[in-house]
């Protein structure tokens, strides 16, 4: 089989010549671990890619899902400005899109270890990795094209989408970066090369439908076929002209050299907005070893990353939450019974359950605490109530991630929704999701409000924020209160509220 070309879109990927060629070369990889008993590392990377693609696909923006936001943008364009409610709806939708984009970028980048070990890969593994990465690239292309085409002629919308929005963790100039990346000549050329390779190997790709793991990904790729058929040399020149016109209209009149320099810089660094590969986490292995004996089943772990910018709809300092399940022996002591599949997937050292872009999955503690700061809070429940919490939580294992951040649906969960659905109405704990631009959510700091206030939770330990050492009990509680801005209990309540 001819080696897959360097992939693809919308970041520039560098080729790496080897015996069997490359599938994808990217400038940044994002740490991710998924427990898959019995799978070799290459197959685990492929399995992770499959889960990410299937999680992201339903969240790609389209006309049907964005009817209100499209109407808001049209009204603002006619009016010349956005009203406050239109402003937040459109920016929130854009932030959700950027979250999806970050997940797709990550999916491509996580295939990098495969191409760096070509001698250990089979042709089938190369083809599987290509199909996954190419499907992600097609989704990036289509979704970026939808947004750019919709608003390329509206200066009002462009200015709005280029505004920073701290409450959504939106950096400035995101629409401009998206526009540039979409029309980057290297991206376009490599996307064309990937299309050519896919056409030459169409029969082999279609044969992957016989693989239960790859069948759904191949079907998703087939749905992208219309855009691939229409992607031609004419498309290249149309895209380039569109960007030149856009750059000129924005006052970038310093010439072609400056525009191209900006594009090359964007292509190499855009994905670093997701995670910095050179950043050393402040929570060291020694700290993780010290905190482990203090954890109990049912503890909630809430963390902060200095270098991650993808928590778009859960703003604040503390942006991610996970549930500590305990060891197999601790769960057995609580009388927790699960099916064989979950028992195998949750075997030691898998002692944490958390939701991220790949879904609600078991994790080792070492993975969850590979962060820059963490706080451990513990619900004030009795033994039977803890058992009920864990049983509920385990019932959500295996669900996909909810890129819509909407607590009204239970088939897909975000990290804080896992905590919410595990604890709500147990032992007097009640939570009221907060309405936000047509959806309902809770951010991680809502749970911290309870712990700081001593309402249903207590602070066990704190590290990396407010204190420079591992701190426990009352001292940790007081330090925690100064690390974030409280909403004053909004979204939380005691029994009966």
Secondary structure as a PSIPRED ss2 file (coil, helix, strand):
# PSIPRED VFORMAT (PSIPRED V4.0)

   1 X C   1.000  0.000  0.000
   2 X C   1.000  0.000  0.000
   3 X C   1.000  0.000  0.000
   4 X C   1.000  0.000  0.000
   5 X C   1.000  0.000  0.000
   6 X C   1.000  0.000  0.000
   7 X C   1.000  0.000  0.000
   8 X C   1.000  0.000  0.000
   9 X C   1.000  0.000  0.000
  10 X C   1.000  0.000  0.000
  11 X C   1.000  0.000  0.000
  12 X C   1.000  0.000  0.000
  13 X C   1.000  0.000  0.000
  14 X C   1.000  0.000  0.000
  15 X C   1.000  0.000  0.000
  16 X C   1.000  0.000  0.000
  17 X C   1.000  0.000  0.000
  18 X C   1.000  0.000  0.000
  19 X C   1.000  0.000  0.000
  20 X C   1.000  0.000  0.000
  21 X C   1.000  0.000  0.000
  22 X C   1.000  0.000  0.000
  23 X C   1.000  0.000  0.000
  24 X C   1.000  0.000  0.000
  25 X C   1.000  0.000  0.000
  26 X C   1.000  0.000  0.000
  27 X C   1.000  0.000  0.000
  28 X C   1.000  0.000  0.000
  29 X C   1.000  0.000  0.000
  30 X C   1.000  0.000  0.000
  31 X C   1.000  0.000  0.000
  32 X C   1.000  0.000  0.000
  33 X C   1.000  0.000  0.000
  34 X C   1.000  0.000  0.000
  35 X C   1.000  0.000  0.000
  36 X C   1.000  0.000  0.000
  37 X C   1.000  0.000  0.000
  38 X C   1.000  0.000  0.000
  39 X C   1.000  0.000  0.000
  40 X C   1.000  0.000  0.000
  41 X H   0.000  1.000  0.000
  42 X H   0.000  1.000  0.000
  43 X H   0.000  1.000  0.000
  44 X H   0.000  1.000  0.000
  45 X H   0.000  1.000  0.000
  46 X H   0.000  1.000  0.000
  47 X H   0.000  1.000  0.000
  48 X H   0.000  1.000  0.000
  49 X H   0.000  1.000  0.000
  50 X H   0.000  1.000  0.000
  51 X H   0.000  1.000  0.000
  52 X H   0.000  1.000  0.000
  53 X H   0.000  1.000  0.000
  54 X H   0.000  1.000  0.000
  55 X H   0.000  1.000  0.000
  56 X H   0.000  1.000  0.000
  57 X H   0.000  1.000  0.000
  58 X C   1.000  0.000  0.000
  59 X C   1.000  0.000  0.000
  60 X C   1.000  0.000  0.000
  61 X C   1.000  0.000  0.000
  62 X C   1.000  0.000  0.000
  63 X C   1.000  0.000  0.000
  64 X C   1.000  0.000  0.000
  65 X C   1.000  0.000  0.000
  66 X C   1.000  0.000  0.000
  67 X H   0.000  1.000  0.000
  68 X H   0.000  1.000  0.000
  69 X H   0.000  1.000  0.000
  70 X H   0.000  1.000  0.000
  71 X H   0.000  1.000  0.000
  72 X H   0.000  1.000  0.000
  73 X H   0.000  1.000  0.000
  74 X H   0.000  1.000  0.000
  75 X H   0.000  1.000  0.000
  76 X H   0.000  1.000  0.000
  77 X H   0.000  1.000  0.000
  78 X H   0.000  1.000  0.000
  79 X H   0.000  1.000  0.000
  80 X C   1.000  0.000  0.000
  81 X C   1.000  0.000  0.000
  82 X C   1.000  0.000  0.000
  83 X C   1.000  0.000  0.000
  84 X H   0.000  1.000  0.000
  85 X H   0.000  1.000  0.000
  86 X H   0.000  1.000  0.000
  87 X H   0.000  1.000  0.000
  88 X H   0.000  1.000  0.000
  89 X H   0.000  1.000  0.000
  90 X H   0.000  1.000  0.000
  91 X H   0.000  1.000  0.000
  92 X H   0.000  1.000  0.000
  93 X H   0.000  1.000  0.000
  94 X H   0.000  1.000  0.000
  95 X H   0.000  1.000  0.000
  96 X H   0.000  1.000  0.000
  97 X H   0.000  1.000  0.000
  98 X H   0.000  1.000  0.000
  99 X H   0.000  1.000  0.000
 100 X H   0.000  1.000  0.000
 101 X H   0.000  1.000  0.000
 102 X H   0.000  1.000  0.000
 103 X H   0.000  1.000  0.000
 104 X H   0.000  1.000  0.000
 105 X H   0.000  1.000  0.000
 106 X H   0.000  1.000  0.000
 107 X H   0.000  1.000  0.000
 108 X H   0.000  1.000  0.000
 109 X H   0.000  1.000  0.000
 110 X C   1.000  0.000  0.000
 111 X C   1.000  0.000  0.000
 112 X H   0.000  1.000  0.000
 113 X H   0.000  1.000  0.000
 114 X H   0.000  1.000  0.000
 115 X H   0.000  1.000  0.000
 116 X C   1.000  0.000  0.000
 117 X C   1.000  0.000  0.000
 118 X H   0.000  1.000  0.000
 119 X H   0.000  1.000  0.000
 120 X H   0.000  1.000  0.000
 121 X C   1.000  0.000  0.000
 122 X C   1.000  0.000  0.000
 123 X H   0.000  1.000  0.000
 124 X H   0.000  1.000  0.000
 125 X H   0.000  1.000  0.000
 126 X H   0.000  1.000  0.000
 127 X H   0.000  1.000  0.000
 128 X H   0.000  1.000  0.000
 129 X H   0.000  1.000  0.000
 130 X H   0.000  1.000  0.000
 131 X H   0.000  1.000  0.000
 132 X H   0.000  1.000  0.000
 133 X H   0.000  1.000  0.000
 134 X H   0.000  1.000  0.000
 135 X H   0.000  1.000  0.000
 136 X H   0.000  1.000  0.000
 137 X H   0.000  1.000  0.000
 138 X H   0.000  1.000  0.000
 139 X H   0.000  1.000  0.000
 140 X H   0.000  1.000  0.000
 141 X H   0.000  1.000  0.000
 142 X H   0.000  1.000  0.000
 143 X H   0.000  1.000  0.000
 144 X H   0.000  1.000  0.000
 145 X H   0.000  1.000  0.000
 146 X H   0.000  1.000  0.000
 147 X H   0.000  1.000  0.000
 148 X H   0.000  1.000  0.000
 149 X H   0.000  1.000  0.000
 150 X H   0.000  1.000  0.000
 151 X H   0.000  1.000  0.000
 152 X C   1.000  0.000  0.000
 153 X C   1.000  0.000  0.000
 154 X C   1.000  0.000  0.000
 155 X H   0.000  1.000  0.000
 156 X H   0.000  1.000  0.000
 157 X H   0.000  1.000  0.000
 158 X H   0.000  1.000  0.000
 159 X H   0.000  1.000  0.000
 160 X H   0.000  1.000  0.000
 161 X H   0.000  1.000  0.000
 162 X C   1.000  0.000  0.000
 163 X C   1.000  0.000  0.000
 164 X C   1.000  0.000  0.000
 165 X E   0.000  0.000  1.000
 166 X H   0.000  1.000  0.000
 167 X H   0.000  1.000  0.000
 168 X H   0.000  1.000  0.000
 169 X C   1.000  0.000  0.000
 170 X E   0.000  0.000  1.000
 171 X C   1.000  0.000  0.000
 172 X C   1.000  0.000  0.000
 173 X C   1.000  0.000  0.000
 174 X H   0.000  1.000  0.000
 175 X H   0.000  1.000  0.000
 176 X H   0.000  1.000  0.000
 177 X H   0.000  1.000  0.000
 178 X H   0.000  1.000  0.000
 179 X H   0.000  1.000  0.000
 180 X H   0.000  1.000  0.000
 181 X H   0.000  1.000  0.000
 182 X H   0.000  1.000  0.000
 183 X C   1.000  0.000  0.000
 184 X C   1.000  0.000  0.000
 185 X H   0.000  1.000  0.000
 186 X H   0.000  1.000  0.000
 187 X H   0.000  1.000  0.000
 188 X H   0.000  1.000  0.000
 189 X H   0.000  1.000  0.000
 190 X H   0.000  1.000  0.000
 191 X H   0.000  1.000  0.000
 192 X H   0.000  1.000  0.000
 193 X H   0.000  1.000  0.000
 194 X H   0.000  1.000  0.000
 195 X H   0.000  1.000  0.000
 196 X H   0.000  1.000  0.000
 197 X H   0.000  1.000  0.000
 198 X H   0.000  1.000  0.000
 199 X H   0.000  1.000  0.000
 200 X H   0.000  1.000  0.000
 201 X C   1.000  0.000  0.000
 202 X H   0.000  1.000  0.000
 203 X H   0.000  1.000  0.000
 204 X H   0.000  1.000  0.000
 205 X H   0.000  1.000  0.000
 206 X H   0.000  1.000  0.000
 207 X H   0.000  1.000  0.000
 208 X H   0.000  1.000  0.000
 209 X H   0.000  1.000  0.000
 210 X H   0.000  1.000  0.000
 211 X C   1.000  0.000  0.000
 212 X C   1.000  0.000  0.000
 213 X C   1.000  0.000  0.000
 214 X C   1.000  0.000  0.000
 215 X H   0.000  1.000  0.000
 216 X H   0.000  1.000  0.000
 217 X H   0.000  1.000  0.000
 218 X H   0.000  1.000  0.000
 219 X H   0.000  1.000  0.000
 220 X H   0.000  1.000  0.000
 221 X H   0.000  1.000  0.000
 222 X H   0.000  1.000  0.000
 223 X H   0.000  1.000  0.000
 224 X C   1.000  0.000  0.000
 225 X H   0.000  1.000  0.000
 226 X H   0.000  1.000  0.000
 227 X H   0.000  1.000  0.000
 228 X H   0.000  1.000  0.000
 229 X H   0.000  1.000  0.000
 230 X C   1.000  0.000  0.000
 231 X C   1.000  0.000  0.000
 232 X C   1.000  0.000  0.000
 233 X H   0.000  1.000  0.000
 234 X H   0.000  1.000  0.000
 235 X H   0.000  1.000  0.000
 236 X H   0.000  1.000  0.000
 237 X H   0.000  1.000  0.000
 238 X H   0.000  1.000  0.000
 239 X H   0.000  1.000  0.000
 240 X H   0.000  1.000  0.000
 241 X H   0.000  1.000  0.000
 242 X H   0.000  1.000  0.000
 243 X H   0.000  1.000  0.000
 244 X H   0.000  1.000  0.000
 245 X H   0.000  1.000  0.000
 246 X H   0.000  1.000  0.000
 247 X H   0.000  1.000  0.000
 248 X H   0.000  1.000  0.000
 249 X H   0.000  1.000  0.000
 250 X C   1.000  0.000  0.000
 251 X C   1.000  0.000  0.000
 252 X C   1.000  0.000  0.000
 253 X C   1.000  0.000  0.000
 254 X C   1.000  0.000  0.000
 255 X C   1.000  0.000  0.000
 256 X H   0.000  1.000  0.000
 257 X H   0.000  1.000  0.000
 258 X H   0.000  1.000  0.000
 259 X H   0.000  1.000  0.000
 260 X H   0.000  1.000  0.000
 261 X H   0.000  1.000  0.000
 262 X H   0.000  1.000  0.000
 263 X H   0.000  1.000  0.000
 264 X H   0.000  1.000  0.000
 265 X H   0.000  1.000  0.000
 266 X H   0.000  1.000  0.000
 267 X H   0.000  1.000  0.000
 268 X H   0.000  1.000  0.000
 269 X H   0.000  1.000  0.000
 270 X H   0.000  1.000  0.000
 271 X H   0.000  1.000  0.000
 272 X H   0.000  1.000  0.000
 273 X H   0.000  1.000  0.000
 274 X C   1.000  0.000  0.000
 275 X C   1.000  0.000  0.000
 276 X C   1.000  0.000  0.000
 277 X C   1.000  0.000  0.000
 278 X C   1.000  0.000  0.000
 279 X C   1.000  0.000  0.000
 280 X C   1.000  0.000  0.000
 281 X C   1.000  0.000  0.000
 282 X C   1.000  0.000  0.000
 283 X C   1.000  0.000  0.000
 284 X C   1.000  0.000  0.000
 285 X H   0.000  1.000  0.000
 286 X H   0.000  1.000  0.000
 287 X H   0.000  1.000  0.000
 288 X H   0.000  1.000  0.000
 289 X H   0.000  1.000  0.000
 290 X H   0.000  1.000  0.000
 291 X H   0.000  1.000  0.000
 292 X H   0.000  1.000  0.000
 293 X C   1.000  0.000  0.000
 294 X C   1.000  0.000  0.000
 295 X C   1.000  0.000  0.000
 296 X C   1.000  0.000  0.000
 297 X C   1.000  0.000  0.000
 298 X C   1.000  0.000  0.000
 299 X C   1.000  0.000  0.000
 300 X E   0.000  0.000  1.000
 301 X E   0.000  0.000  1.000
 302 X E   0.000  0.000  1.000
 303 X E   0.000  0.000  1.000
 304 X E   0.000  0.000  1.000
 305 X C   1.000  0.000  0.000
 306 X C   1.000  0.000  0.000
 307 X C   1.000  0.000  0.000
 308 X C   1.000  0.000  0.000
 309 X C   1.000  0.000  0.000
 310 X C   1.000  0.000  0.000
 311 X C   1.000  0.000  0.000
 312 X C   1.000  0.000  0.000
 313 X C   1.000  0.000  0.000
 314 X C   1.000  0.000  0.000
 315 X C   1.000  0.000  0.000
 316 X C   1.000  0.000  0.000
 317 X C   1.000  0.000  0.000
 318 X C   1.000  0.000  0.000
 319 X C   1.000  0.000  0.000
 320 X E   0.000  0.000  1.000
 321 X E   0.000  0.000  1.000
 322 X E   0.000  0.000  1.000
 323 X E   0.000  0.000  1.000
 324 X E   0.000  0.000  1.000
 325 X C   1.000  0.000  0.000
 326 X C   1.000  0.000  0.000
 327 X C   1.000  0.000  0.000
 328 X H   0.000  1.000  0.000
 329 X H   0.000  1.000  0.000
 330 X H   0.000  1.000  0.000
 331 X H   0.000  1.000  0.000
 332 X H   0.000  1.000  0.000
 333 X H   0.000  1.000  0.000
 334 X C   1.000  0.000  0.000
 335 X C   1.000  0.000  0.000
 336 X C   1.000  0.000  0.000
 337 X C   1.000  0.000  0.000
 338 X C   1.000  0.000  0.000
 339 X C   1.000  0.000  0.000
 340 X H   0.000  1.000  0.000
 341 X H   0.000  1.000  0.000
 342 X H   0.000  1.000  0.000
 343 X H   0.000  1.000  0.000
 344 X H   0.000  1.000  0.000
 345 X H   0.000  1.000  0.000
 346 X C   1.000  0.000  0.000
 347 X C   1.000  0.000  0.000
 348 X C   1.000  0.000  0.000
 349 X C   1.000  0.000  0.000
 350 X E   0.000  0.000  1.000
 351 X E   0.000  0.000  1.000
 352 X E   0.000  0.000  1.000
 353 X E   0.000  0.000  1.000
 354 X E   0.000  0.000  1.000
 355 X E   0.000  0.000  1.000
 356 X E   0.000  0.000  1.000
 357 X C   1.000  0.000  0.000
 358 X C   1.000  0.000  0.000
 359 X E   0.000  0.000  1.000
 360 X E   0.000  0.000  1.000
 361 X E   0.000  0.000  1.000
 362 X E   0.000  0.000  1.000
 363 X E   0.000  0.000  1.000
 364 X E   0.000  0.000  1.000
 365 X H   0.000  1.000  0.000
 366 X H   0.000  1.000  0.000
 367 X H   0.000  1.000  0.000
 368 X H   0.000  1.000  0.000
 369 X C   1.000  0.000  0.000
 370 X C   1.000  0.000  0.000
 371 X C   1.000  0.000  0.000
 372 X C   1.000  0.000  0.000
 373 X E   0.000  0.000  1.000
 374 X E   0.000  0.000  1.000
 375 X E   0.000  0.000  1.000
 376 X E   0.000  0.000  1.000
 377 X E   0.000  0.000  1.000
 378 X E   0.000  0.000  1.000
 379 X E   0.000  0.000  1.000
 380 X C   1.000  0.000  0.000
 381 X C   1.000  0.000  0.000
 382 X C   1.000  0.000  0.000
 383 X H   0.000  1.000  0.000
 384 X H   0.000  1.000  0.000
 385 X H   0.000  1.000  0.000
 386 X H   0.000  1.000  0.000
 387 X H   0.000  1.000  0.000
 388 X H   0.000  1.000  0.000
 389 X H   0.000  1.000  0.000
 390 X H   0.000  1.000  0.000
 391 X H   0.000  1.000  0.000
 392 X H   0.000  1.000  0.000
 393 X H   0.000  1.000  0.000
 394 X H   0.000  1.000  0.000
 395 X H   0.000  1.000  0.000
 396 X C   1.000  0.000  0.000
 397 X C   1.000  0.000  0.000
 398 X C   1.000  0.000  0.000
 399 X C   1.000  0.000  0.000
 400 X E   0.000  0.000  1.000
 401 X E   0.000  0.000  1.000
 402 X C   1.000  0.000  0.000
 403 X C   1.000  0.000  0.000
 404 X C   1.000  0.000  0.000
 405 X C   1.000  0.000  0.000
 406 X C   1.000  0.000  0.000
 407 X C   1.000  0.000  0.000
 408 X C   1.000  0.000  0.000
 409 X C   1.000  0.000  0.000
 410 X C   1.000  0.000  0.000
 411 X C   1.000  0.000  0.000
 412 X E   0.000  0.000  1.000
 413 X E   0.000  0.000  1.000
 414 X C   1.000  0.000  0.000
 415 X H   0.000  1.000  0.000
 416 X H   0.000  1.000  0.000
 417 X H   0.000  1.000  0.000
 418 X H   0.000  1.000  0.000
 419 X H   0.000  1.000  0.000
 420 X H   0.000  1.000  0.000
 421 X H   0.000  1.000  0.000
 422 X H   0.000  1.000  0.000
 423 X H   0.000  1.000  0.000
 424 X C   1.000  0.000  0.000
 425 X C   1.000  0.000  0.000
 426 X C   1.000  0.000  0.000
 427 X C   1.000  0.000  0.000
 428 X C   1.000  0.000  0.000
 429 X C   1.000  0.000  0.000
 430 X E   0.000  0.000  1.000
 431 X E   0.000  0.000  1.000
 432 X C   1.000  0.000  0.000
 433 X C   1.000  0.000  0.000
 434 X E   0.000  0.000  1.000
 435 X E   0.000  0.000  1.000
 436 X E   0.000  0.000  1.000
 437 X C   1.000  0.000  0.000
 438 X C   1.000  0.000  0.000
 439 X E   0.000  0.000  1.000
 440 X E   0.000  0.000  1.000
 441 X E   0.000  0.000  1.000
 442 X C   1.000  0.000  0.000
 443 X C   1.000  0.000  0.000
 444 X H   0.000  1.000  0.000
 445 X H   0.000  1.000  0.000
 446 X H   0.000  1.000  0.000
 447 X H   0.000  1.000  0.000
 448 X H   0.000  1.000  0.000
 449 X H   0.000  1.000  0.000
 450 X H   0.000  1.000  0.000
 451 X H   0.000  1.000  0.000
 452 X H   0.000  1.000  0.000
 453 X H   0.000  1.000  0.000
 454 X C   1.000  0.000  0.000
 455 X C   1.000  0.000  0.000
 456 X C   1.000  0.000  0.000
 457 X E   0.000  0.000  1.000
 458 X E   0.000  0.000  1.000
 459 X E   0.000  0.000  1.000
 460 X E   0.000  0.000  1.000
 461 X E   0.000  0.000  1.000
 462 X E   0.000  0.000  1.000
 463 X E   0.000  0.000  1.000
 464 X C   1.000  0.000  0.000
 465 X C   1.000  0.000  0.000
 466 X C   1.000  0.000  0.000
 467 X C   1.000  0.000  0.000
 468 X C   1.000  0.000  0.000
 469 X C   1.000  0.000  0.000
 470 X C   1.000  0.000  0.000
 471 X E   0.000  0.000  1.000
 472 X E   0.000  0.000  1.000
 473 X H   0.000  1.000  0.000
 474 X H   0.000  1.000  0.000
 475 X H   0.000  1.000  0.000
 476 X H   0.000  1.000  0.000
 477 X H   0.000  1.000  0.000
 478 X H   0.000  1.000  0.000
 479 X H   0.000  1.000  0.000
 480 X H   0.000  1.000  0.000
 481 X H   0.000  1.000  0.000
 482 X C   1.000  0.000  0.000
 483 X C   1.000  0.000  0.000
 484 X C   1.000  0.000  0.000
 485 X C   1.000  0.000  0.000
 486 X C   1.000  0.000  0.000
 487 X C   1.000  0.000  0.000
 488 X C   1.000  0.000  0.000
 489 X C   1.000  0.000  0.000
 490 X C   1.000  0.000  0.000
 491 X C   1.000  0.000  0.000
 492 X E   0.000  0.000  1.000
 493 X E   0.000  0.000  1.000
 494 X C   1.000  0.000  0.000
 495 X C   1.000  0.000  0.000
 496 X C   1.000  0.000  0.000
 497 X C   1.000  0.000  0.000
